[in-house]
Amino acid sequence: MTLSTTIQSTLLRHNQAITTALQAAVRKAEEGQSHTLHAYYGQMQYHLGWVDTQLTPIQSNPGKLMRPSLLLLAYETAGAWGLRDETASENNEHLRRALPAAAALELTHNFTLIHDDIEDGDAERRHRPTLWKQWGIPQALNTGDGMFALARLTLWGVLDEGVGGITAARLGAALDHACLVLAEGQYLDISFEQRLDISVTMYTDMIWRKTGALMACAAEMGALLGTQDEKTIESLRRFGEAMGVAFQVRDDILGVWATAAELGKTSAGDVYRRKKSLPILHALEHASTHDQTVLREVYTQETPLTSEQVGQVLAIFAQTKTRAYCSDFLAQQCKAAHEALASVPHYHTTISARARGDMETLVHFVEETGRS
């Protein structure tokens, strides 16, 4: 079995349970509402990939469900609240305690995507028109706001699954804090768009907030639902944080050096788009004065880049050993993830062991695909 097949199996294992919980949350919110609000909840379902522009049910790409999957894996790794092998059920009944939080986390993530698409002016997501492109910015903003509120309402469903009030409050606080930190990261990202004086340190701080915070929150929430052991909770939170940063750096590497076949889009696409990702920022810090001037001119010109200019940029990346730096940075994050997971006490059940193995698979996947 290849690593790609293994990671697909890992990420798909809980997808149906997560999707069912998400659909139940949206249905519950719409239940009893007047027909005039059908289209409002239909817009949420469109963004989530469940209906088309006519609000007719379809089979679409709902995304990888990475964050809720990580939450459930952390929950299982942490012992799934004292679950024993003899009490484990084949139909994943043990997940019920954690599914409201998993659904809430995915709704939160998607609320940020709706707003990101507006802020970035992106007309497509997953090969379909974005929400704002289809229904306009005001309605998209409102739908995103509604999804944020729905996420918080959905989270309180953990109380119906036997989670204590103190734990539920900690879950809410963790999610609220992650949303605030994520918004800080988005502020920094937007403020960096027209600047070329961004250091690698500034960039890594930004991606820690924008991508690391919600992944850390996912693992922390799963751990909180799975155990009361504070060492386990903190270790899994650190795992999620390292993986969030690692996934972003992996994307930065693939955005420059992956082949068109590997990426599914233009090779060196991030250079053509003049995306201010880790490679360009490292090169700007380490290039010669002449090459720094070339990079600044290329990244500030108003006309599209030519293939020759992209070749110039890639040559400067080679001279500054930028790819090696990015690969080393990725390796450091993966090492931090491995160490965090290794510090989690072992809970001797087959479900915990399998989940721990799946989390190791996630790290290996990021390591290998970022290195290739």
C-alpha positions in Angstrom: 0.0 0.0 0.0 1.4 3.4 -1.0 1.7 6.3 1.4 -0.8 8.2 -0.7 -3.3 5.3 -0.4 -2.6 5.1 3.4 -3.3 8.8 3.9 -6.5 8.6 2.0 -7.6 5.8 4.2 -6.7 7.7 7.3 -8.5 10.9 6.3 -11.6 9.0 5.0 -12.0 6.8 8.0 -14.3 9.2 10.0 -15.6 11.2 7.0 -19.1 9.7 7.0 -19.6 10.2 10.7 -18.4 13.8 10.4 -20.6 14.5 7.4 -23.6 13.1 9.1 -23.0 15.3 12.1 -22.6 18.3 9.9 -25.8 17.7 8.0 -27.7 17.1 11.2 -26.5 20.4 12.6 -27.7 22.3 9.5 -31.0 20.5 9.4 -31.6 21.2 13.0 -31.0 25.0 12.4 -33.4 25.0 9.4 -36.1 22.9 11.1 -39.3 24.8 11.7 -38.2 27.8 9.7 -40.3 29.4 7.1 -39.8 28.5 3.4 -38.3 31.9 2.8 -35.2 30.9 4.7 -34.7 27.7 2.6 -32.3 29.5 0.3 -30.3 30.9 3.2 -29.5 27.4 4.6 -29.2 26.3 1.0 -26.2 28.7 0.6 -24.6 27.1 3.6 -25.1 23.6 2.0 -23.8 24.9 -1.3 -20.6 26.0 0.3 -20.3 22.7 2.1 -20.6 20.9 -1.2 -24.0 19.2 -0.7 -26.1 21.1 -3.3 -25.6 22.9 -6.6 -26.5 26.5 -7.5 -30.1 25.5 -7.8 -29.9 24.0 -4.3 -30.4 20.5 -5.8 -28.6 17.7 -3.9 -25.4 16.6 -5.6 -22.3 14.6 -4.9 -19.5 17.1 -4.7 -16.1 17.6 -3.1 -16.6 18.6 0.5 -12.9 19.0 1.2 -10.6 16.8 3.2 -12.3 17.4 6.6 -8.8 17.5 8.0 -9.5 19.4 11.2 -12.5 17.4 12.5 -10.6 14.2 11.5 -7.7 15.3 13.6 -10.1 16.1 16.5 -11.5 12.6 16.4 -8.0 11.0 16.1 -6.8 13.0 19.1 -9.9 11.9 21.0 -9.2 8.3 20.2 -5.5 8.6 20.9 -6.3 10.1 24.3 -8.3 7.1 25.3 -11.8 8.1 24.1 -12.9 8.8 27.7 -11.9 5.5 29.2 -13.1 3.3 26.3 -12.0 -0.3 26.6 -11.7 -2.8 23.8 -14.5 -4.9 25.1 -16.8 -1.8 25.0 -15.9 -0.6 21.6 -18.6 -1.0 19.0 -18.1 -1.7 15.3 -20.4 1.2 14.3 -18.2 3.9 15.9 -20.6 4.5 18.7 -17.7 5.8 20.8 -17.4 8.8 18.5 -20.8 10.2 19.6 -19.2 12.1 22.5 -16.9 14.0 20.2 -18.9 14.5 17.0 -20.7 17.7 18.0 -17.3 19.3 18.6 -16.0 17.9 15.3 -18.9 19.3 13.4 -18.5 22.7 15.2 -14.9 22.8 14.2 -15.6 22.1 10.6 -18.3 24.7 10.5 -15.9 27.2 12.0 -13.3 26.4 9.4 -15.8 26.9 6.6 -17.0 30.2 8.0 -13.4 31.4 7.7 -13.2 30.1 4.1 -16.3 32.0 3.1 -14.8 35.2 4.4 -11.3 34.4 3.0 -12.8 34.0 -0.5 -14.3 37.5 -0.2 -11.2 39.1 1.2 -8.9 37.4 -1.4 -11.3 38.0 -4.3 -11.3 34.3 -5.2 -14.0 33.4 -7.7 -13.6 29.6 -7.4 -13.2 27.0 -4.7 -13.0 23.3 -5.4 -13.8 24.0 -9.1 -17.1 25.8 -8.4 -18.0 29.5 -8.0 -17.4 30.7 -4.5 -20.4 31.8 -2.4 -19.8 35.5 -2.9 -19.4 35.1 -6.7 -22.7 33.2 -6.9 -24.9 35.2 -4.5 -23.0 38.5 -3.9 -20.8 39.7 -1.1 -23.5 40.9 1.3 -25.3 37.5 1.3 -22.0 35.6 1.5 -20.9 37.7 4.5 -24.2 37.0 6.2 -24.0 33.3 5.5 -20.5 33.1 6.9 -21.7 34.9 10.0 -24.6 32.5 10.4 -22.3 29.5 10.0 -20.0 30.9 12.7 -23.1 31.2 15.1 -24.2 27.7 14.1 -20.8 26.3 14.9 -21.0 27.6 18.4 -24.6 26.3 18.9 -23.5 22.9 17.5 -20.7 22.7 20.0 -23.1 22.7 22.9 -24.4 19.4 21.6 -21.6 17.8 23.6 -23.7 18.3 26.7 -26.4 16.0 25.3 -23.7 13.4 24.9 -22.7 13.3 28.5 -19.8 15.8 28.5 -19.6 17.7 31.8 -20.2 21.5 31.9 -16.6 22.3 32.9 -15.2 20.4 29.9 -17.8 21.9 27.6 -16.8 25.4 28.8 -13.1 24.6 28.1 -14.0 23.4 24.6 -15.8 26.7 24.0 -12.9 28.7 25.3 -10.4 26.8 23.2 -12.5 27.4 20.0 -13.1 31.1 20.8 -9.4 31.6 21.4 -8.5 29.8 18.2 -10.9 32.0 16.2 -9.3 35.2 17.7 -5.8 34.0 16.9 -6.9 32.9 13.4 -8.3 36.4 12.8 -5.0 37.9 13.9 -3.3 35.8 11.3 -5.7 36.9 8.6 -5.1 40.5 9.5 -1.3 40.0 9.2 -1.7 38.1 5.9 -3.8 40.9 4.4 -1.4 43.6 5.7 1.6 41.8 4.2 0.1 41.7 0.6 1.5 45.1 -0.5 4.8 44.7 1.3 8.2 43.2 0.5 9.8 43.9 3.8 8.3 40.8 5.4 10.9 38.7 7.2 10.8 34.9 7.5 10.1 35.3 11.2 7.1 37.6 10.6 5.8 35.1 8.0 6.1 32.1 10.3 4.4 34.0 13.1 1.5 34.7 10.6 1.1 31.1 9.5 1.3 29.9 13.1 -1.8 32.0 13.7 -3.6 31.5 10.4 -3.1 27.7 10.0 -1.5 26.4 13.2 -4.1 27.8 15.7 -7.1 25.9 14.4 -5.2 22.6 13.9 -3.9 23.0 17.5 -7.4 23.7 18.6 -8.7 20.5 16.8 -6.2 18.3 18.6 -6.7 20.0 22.0 -10.5 19.7 21.8 -10.2 16.0 20.9 -7.9 15.5 23.8 -10.2 17.4 26.2 -13.0 15.1 25.2 -10.9 12.0 25.5 -9.1 12.4 28.8 -8.6 14.6 31.9 -4.8 14.1 31.8 -3.3 17.5 31.3 -0.1 16.2 29.9 -1.9 14.4 27.2 -4.0 17.4 26.3 -1.0 19.7 26.1 1.0 17.2 24.0 -1.8 16.7 21.5 -2.3 20.5 21.3 1.4 20.9 20.4 1.1 18.1 17.8 -1.8 20.0 16.1 0.1 23.2 16.1 3.2 21.7 14.5 1.1 19.9 11.9 -0.8 23.1 11.1 2.5 25.0 10.3 3.9 21.9 8.6 1.0 21.6 6.2 1.3 25.3 5.2 5.1 25.0 4.6 4.4 21.8 2.6 2.0 23.8 0.4 4.5 26.5 0.0 7.1 24.0 -1.3 4.6 22.3 -3.6 3.4 25.7 -4.9 6.9 26.4 -6.3 8.6 23.0 -7.0 5.9 20.4 -7.6 5.4 19.3 -11.2 2.1 20.2 -12.9 1.2 16.5 -12.7 1.8 16.4 -8.9 0.0 19.6 -8.2 -2.9 19.4 -10.6 -2.2 23.0 -11.7 0.6 25.2 -13.2 4.1 24.3 -12.1 5.7 27.2 -10.1 2.2 28.6 -9.8 3.0 30.5 -6.6 5.7 32.3 -8.5 3.4 33.2 -11.3 0.9 34.5 -8.8 3.7 36.3 -6.9 2.5 34.7 -3.7 4.6 35.9 -0.7 5.2 32.5 0.7 8.2 31.1 2.6 10.5 30.6 -0.5 10.4 34.2 -1.8 10.8 35.6 1.7 13.8 33.4 2.4 15.4 34.3 -1.0 14.9 38.0 -0.3 16.8 37.7 3.0 19.7 35.8 1.5 20.1 36.9 -2.2 22.7 39.3 -3.4 21.9 42.9 -3.6 21.4 42.6 -7.4 19.2 39.6 -7.1 17.1 41.2 -4.4 16.5 44.1 -6.8 15.4 41.6 -9.5 13.0 39.9 -7.1 11.5 43.1 -5.9 11.0 44.3 -9.5 9.4 41.0 -10.5 7.1 40.9 -7.5 5.9 44.5 -7.9 5.3 44.7 -11.6 1.7 45.1 -12.7 1.8 42.9 -15.8 1.8 39.1 -15.6 5.1 37.3 -15.3 6.7 35.7 -18.3 8.2 32.2 -18.2 11.6 33.8 -18.5 11.0 35.9 -15.4 9.8 32.8 -13.5 13.0 31.1 -14.6 15.0 34.0 -13.1 13.2 33.7 -9.8 13.7 29.9 -9.7 17.4 30.4 -10.4 17.7 32.9 -7.5 16.0 30.3 -5.3 18.6 27.8 -6.4 21.5 30.2 -5.6 20.1 31.0 -2.1 19.5 27.2 -1.4 15.9 28.2 -0.7 14.4 24.8 -1.3 16.8 23.1 1.1 15.9 25.7 3.7 12.2 25.1 3.3 12.7 21.4 3.4 14.7 21.7 6.6 12.0 24.0 8.1 9.4 21.4 7.3 11.5 18.6 8.8 11.8 20.6 12.0 8.0 21.0 12.3 7.5 17.3 11.6 10.1 16.4 14.2 8.2 18.6 16.7 5.0 16.8 15.8 6.7 13.4 16.3 8.1 14.4 19.6 4.7 15.8 20.8 3.0 12.6 19.9 5.7 10.4 21.5 5.1 12.3 24.8 1.4 11.2 24.9 0.9 8.4 27.3 -0.1 5.1 25.7 -3.7 4.1 26.2 -3.7 0.3 25.6 -6.7 -0.2 23.4 -6.8 -1.1 19.7 -8.7 2.1 18.9 -6.1 4.3 20.6 -3.2 2.4 19.0 -4.8 2.7 15.5 -5.5 6.5 16.0 -1.9 7.1 17.1 -0.7 5.2 14.0 -2.9 7.3 11.8 -1.5 10.5 13.3 2.0 9.2 12.6 0.9 8.6 9.1 -0.2 12.2 8.8 3.3 13.3 9.8 5.0 10.9 7.4 2.7 12.1 4.5 3.7 15.7 5.1 7.4 14.8 5.3 7.4 12.7 2.2 5.3 14.9 -0.1 7.1 18.1 1.0 10.5 16.5 0.2 9.6 15.0 -3.2 
